[in-house]
Amino acid sequence: MNRTSKILVIRLGALGDFIQSFYPFAAIRQYHAQDEITLLTTAPFVELAQHSPWFNSVIVDDKPHKFNIVGRLKLQKKLQGFDFVYDLQTSGRSSQYFKLAGKPRWSGIAKGSSHPHDNPNRNEMHTIDRQKDQLQRAGITDFPEPDLSWLAAETGSIHKPYAILVPGCSIKRPEKRWPVEYYGEIAKLCVDQSIQPVVVGSHAEQALVESIKKQCPQIISLIGQTTLLELSAIMKKAKFALGNDTGPMHLGAMVGCPSVVLFSSGSDPLLTAPRGRDVKIIYKENLKDLSVKKVAQALKWVH
């Protein structure tokens, strides 16, 4: 195309899924180097996306209910005017946007897509592999390693070796949580090794921090105190991160933090495990049966 094309990328969340889309984001940017790329996402990821090198602009999907006529009209206006759309969300909701957008050239699973991702095994593929396959079917064949230098935001430093503990996850998925008292035991082991334990997560996980603090008063809590950019910088400098299958662990793995990620029957690591240079996955059907000893042995500082 001689003129600049207008490209829309749809990726709404959650955090772990958004981070794993860094790979297709980078590939799309390289392929459309001279084009104008807009990302449609949800509010929690706007700052992260705006700081990245992949998008010219970011717009917010408020996910209006189907009976919210005004909201749907506003969304329709946001979706129209694009030459090509990469739907990386590939959900029922995002597939509905195909019609709202005026049925442009579309990569996704929406009925009538010009570039359908019709691989019958797509639901059995890891998120990153599935999205790579989707883009290949849309003509993108080169997949560069994402440049993540922009994630090294300046932030307050912790003036001693430290480790990140991520004891929370979705409140709707308690089966994905390793018992909080086990995190307390790991925190005490950190202190014994002269490593400062630092707990991160959302405000909703404050009770977990209080529980860990009863076992290990020396912890530093950053619960609800960091942006995603700040969290990435903190995790990049940590000796290691330990946590459940949840968004911050994907972020840590992406920036190269040595990471141990705990999976239960609540999710399949073959489909969703974080990928990075130094990531260990421990799977136990019921995380209550996963011992502190086994987890401690997987951490780099245990000899």
C-alpha distance (Angstrom), angle and dihedral (degrees) to the residues before:
residue distance angle dihedral
M1 . . .
N2 3.81 . .
R3 3.77 95.8 .
T4 3.77 124.4 61.8
S5 3.78 109.7 -90.3
K6 3.78 123.0 -141.3
I7 3.80 110.4 -127.7
L8 3.80 126.9 -170.2
V9 3.80 123.4 -160.0
I10 3.81 118.0 -167.2
R11 3.81 118.3 -155.0
L12 3.80 115.6 146.2
G13 3.83 104.4 170.7
A14 2.99 164.6 -160.3
L15 3.83 104.5 -139.6
G16 3.80 97.2 -111.1
D17 3.80 91.5 47.6
F18 3.79 91.2 46.8
I19 3.80 92.0 52.5
Q20 3.79 92.9 48.4
S21 3.79 87.3 55.7
F22 3.82 90.0 66.4
Y23 3.82 85.9 92.8
P24 3.82 96.3 57.3
F25 3.82 90.4 38.0
A26 3.82 89.4 59.3
A27 3.81 92.4 44.9
I28 3.81 92.9 49.8
R29 3.81 91.5 48.1
Q30 3.81 91.9 51.6
Y31 3.80 93.0 46.5
H32 3.81 92.3 47.6
A33 3.80 95.8 38.4
Q34 3.81 94.0 147.5
D35 3.79 96.9 36.8
E36 3.79 132.5 92.8
I37 3.80 110.0 -108.9
T38 3.80 123.0 -164.1
L39 3.80 124.4 -171.4
L40 3.80 121.7 -147.6
T41 3.79 108.8 -157.3
T42 3.80 142.0 137.4
A43 3.80 126.5 -84.9
P44 3.84 99.1 -96.8
F45 3.81 92.1 63.1
V46 3.80 101.5 43.2
E47 3.81 96.9 95.8
L48 3.80 92.3 46.8
A49 3.80 91.8 49.4
Q50 3.80 93.9 45.7
H51 3.81 91.5 55.2
S52 3.79 93.1 48.3
P53 3.84 121.5 93.7
W54 3.80 94.4 -127.2
F55 3.80 107.2 78.8
N56 3.78 136.9 55.8
S57 3.79 90.9 -158.6
V58 3.79 141.5 1.2
I59 3.80 126.3 -143.7
V60 3.79 128.1 -171.0
D61 3.77 127.9 -121.9
D62 3.80 108.4 -151.0
K63 3.81 88.9 -171.7
P64 3.81 95.6 -129.1
H65 3.79 117.2 -154.7
K66 3.79 114.4 -106.3
F67 3.81 89.7 -110.7
N68 3.82 92.1 51.7
I69 3.80 95.1 96.8
V70 3.81 96.1 178.4
G71 3.78 92.1 47.7
R72 3.80 92.3 48.1
L73 3.80 91.4 50.3
K74 3.81 90.6 51.6
L75 3.79 90.2 49.5
Q76 3.80 91.4 47.8
K77 3.80 89.9 54.4
K78 3.82 90.5 51.5
L79 3.81 91.6 50.7
Q80 3.77 99.3 50.4
G81 3.80 130.2 87.3
F82 3.81 99.4 44.3
D83 3.80 125.5 130.1
F84 3.79 95.1 -152.8
V85 3.81 135.0 10.5
Y86 3.81 127.3 -156.9
D87 3.80 106.6 -161.0
L88 3.81 102.4 -161.8
Q89 3.79 91.7 166.5
T90 3.82 91.4 64.4
S91 3.80 92.5 -176.0
G92 3.77 130.6 137.0
R93 3.80 88.9 -100.7
S94 3.80 96.9 49.9
S95 3.81 91.5 44.1
Q96 3.82 88.2 58.9
Y97 3.80 87.4 60.7
F98 3.82 89.8 69.6
K99 3.80 90.5 78.6
L100 3.80 93.7 39.1
A101 3.80 88.6 54.2
G102 3.81 91.6 54.4
K103 3.82 95.7 -104.1
P104 3.83 98.4 -76.1
R105 3.80 123.0 174.7
W106 3.77 100.8 -59.9
S107 3.80 138.9 -168.9
G108 3.78 110.3 -158.9
I109 3.77 142.8 66.1
A110 3.81 99.3 -69.5
K111 3.81 112.8 128.2
G112 3.80 107.6 -100.4
S113 3.83 95.7 25.5
S114 3.79 113.3 159.9
H115 3.82 89.2 -141.4
P116 3.81 105.2 29.3
H117 3.77 121.3 -170.6
D118 3.77 93.1 -136.6
N119 3.78 99.2 158.4
P120 3.83 103.0 142.5
N121 3.81 89.6 -145.5
R122 3.81 96.3 52.0
N123 3.80 93.9 112.7
E124 3.80 90.7 54.3
M125 3.81 94.5 54.2
H126 3.79 128.5 94.1
T127 3.81 110.5 -101.6
I128 3.81 93.4 -110.3
D129 3.80 93.8 46.8
R130 3.80 91.7 45.9
Q131 3.79 92.8 52.7
K132 3.81 91.7 45.9
D133 3.79 89.0 53.3
Q134 3.79 90.1 48.2
L135 3.80 92.4 53.1
Q136 3.79 92.6 45.9
R137 3.78 88.5 58.0
A138 3.81 87.3 53.2
G139 3.81 92.2 52.9
I140 3.81 102.0 -94.9
T141 3.80 109.5 127.6
D142 3.81 104.9 158.0
F143 3.81 117.3 79.0
P144 3.81 113.2 -174.2
E145 3.78 122.6 -164.4
P146 3.81 105.2 -97.6
D147 3.81 115.5 -105.1
L148 3.80 103.8 -124.6
S149 3.80 99.8 174.5
W150 3.81 88.7 111.4
L151 3.81 89.8 64.8
A152 3.81 92.2 67.2
A153 3.80 93.0 89.8
E154 3.78 116.9 171.8
T155 3.77 111.9 -104.5
G156 3.77 140.4 156.9
S157 3.78 110.6 -66.8
I158 3.78 129.3 -134.9
H159 3.78 106.1 -130.4
K160 3.78 99.2 -138.6
P161 3.81 137.4 42.9
Y162 3.79 108.4 -68.5
A163 3.78 142.4 -178.4
I164 3.80 129.1 -148.1
L165 3.81 121.2 -128.4
V166 3.81 119.4 -166.0
P167 3.84 106.2 -172.2
G168 3.80 97.3 163.9
C169 3.79 138.6 72.4
S170 3.79 136.7 158.2
I171 3.81 110.0 -22.4
K172 3.80 86.9 -137.9
R173 3.81 92.0 59.6
P174 3.83 107.4 55.4
E175 3.81 90.5 155.8
K176 3.81 87.9 70.4
R177 3.83 92.2 63.1
W178 3.77 124.9 96.5
P179 3.84 106.0 -140.1
V180 3.78 110.3 -82.2
E181 3.81 92.9 -131.3
Y182 3.81 88.1 62.1
Y183 3.79 88.9 57.8
G184 3.80 86.7 52.4
E185 3.80 89.2 56.4
I186 3.81 91.0 50.2
A187 3.80 89.8 49.3
K188 3.81 90.0 55.2
L189 3.80 90.3 49.1
C190 3.80 88.9 52.3
V191 3.80 90.8 54.3
D192 3.81 89.8 49.3
Q193 3.82 87.9 55.1
S194 3.85 92.1 48.8
I195 3.80 90.5 -109.6
Q196 3.79 119.0 134.3
P197 3.85 111.4 -127.5
V198 3.82 112.0 -138.7
V199 3.81 121.1 -170.3
V200 3.81 119.9 -152.7
G201 3.78 133.8 -178.0
S202 3.80 142.6 97.0
H203 3.80 130.0 -47.9
A204 3.81 88.1 -101.7
E205 3.81 88.8 69.1
Q206 3.81 97.0 57.9
A207 3.81 91.3 112.0
L208 3.80 89.6 59.6
V209 3.78 90.2 55.3
E210 3.78 92.1 51.1
S211 3.79 89.9 51.8
I212 3.81 92.8 50.3
K213 3.80 91.3 45.6
K214 3.81 90.5 58.4
Q215 3.80 88.3 60.6
C216 3.79 96.9 36.1
P217 3.82 114.8 21.6
Q218 3.82 90.6 -178.4
I219 3.80 95.3 73.3
I220 3.79 121.1 117.6
S221 3.79 112.8 -136.7
L222 3.80 119.8 -149.9
I223 3.79 92.4 168.0
G224 3.80 108.9 153.6
Q225 3.81 91.6 -7.9
T226 3.81 103.4 101.8
T227 3.76 136.7 68.6
L228 3.79 116.1 -136.9
L229 3.81 89.0 -103.2
E230 3.79 91.7 52.5
L231 3.78 91.5 45.4
S232 3.80 91.2 53.4
A233 3.81 91.1 53.8
I234 3.80 92.1 47.7
M235 3.80 92.6 48.9
K236 3.79 92.6 46.6
K237 3.83 90.5 61.7
A238 3.81 97.1 42.9
K239 3.79 122.7 109.5
F240 3.79 88.1 -131.1
A241 3.79 143.9 -26.0
L242 3.79 125.8 -133.7
G243 3.77 122.4 -170.3
N244 3.76 152.8 123.6
D245 3.79 125.3 -82.4
T246 3.78 95.2 -71.3
G247 3.80 140.5 123.6
P248 3.84 101.4 -90.2
M249 3.80 90.2 56.3
H250 3.81 89.5 57.3
L251 3.80 88.3 51.0
G252 3.80 92.1 50.0
A253 3.78 92.6 48.8
M254 3.79 91.1 48.4
V255 3.83 93.7 55.1
G256 3.81 92.6 47.3
C257 3.79 101.5 -101.3
P258 3.84 110.4 153.9
S259 3.79 99.7 -109.6
V260 3.79 138.3 -168.9
V261 3.80 110.9 -164.4
L262 3.80 123.0 -167.7
F263 3.80 120.5 -143.9
S264 3.79 131.0 -172.3
S265 3.79 133.1 -178.8
G266 3.81 84.9 -78.6
S267 3.81 90.9 83.9
D268 3.78 139.0 14.2
P269 3.84 116.1 -120.4
L270 3.81 89.4 -158.4
L271 3.80 87.4 66.3
T272 3.79 105.3 31.8
A273 3.82 112.3 14.9
P274 3.81 116.1 136.6
R275 3.77 114.1 -105.4
G276 3.77 124.7 -144.6
R277 3.79 144.8 124.5
D278 3.80 94.7 -81.7
V279 3.79 112.1 23.9
K280 3.79 126.2 140.7
I281 3.78 121.2 -167.7
I282 3.79 121.6 -155.0
Y283 3.79 115.9 -169.1
K284 3.78 125.4 -165.2
E285 3.79 121.4 162.7
N286 3.82 90.3 -136.6
L287 3.81 111.9 27.4
K288 3.80 90.4 -153.9
D289 3.80 85.3 72.4
L290 3.81 93.8 54.6
S291 3.80 108.2 100.3
V292 3.79 126.5 -137.0
K293 3.80 88.2 -127.8
K294 3.79 93.5 59.6
V295 3.79 92.6 48.0
A296 3.80 92.4 45.9
Q297 3.80 90.0 52.9
A298 3.80 89.7 56.6
L299 3.81 93.2 56.4
K300 3.81 117.4 96.7
W301 3.79 96.7 -126.6
V302 3.82 95.1 57.7
H303 3.83 112.1 93.6
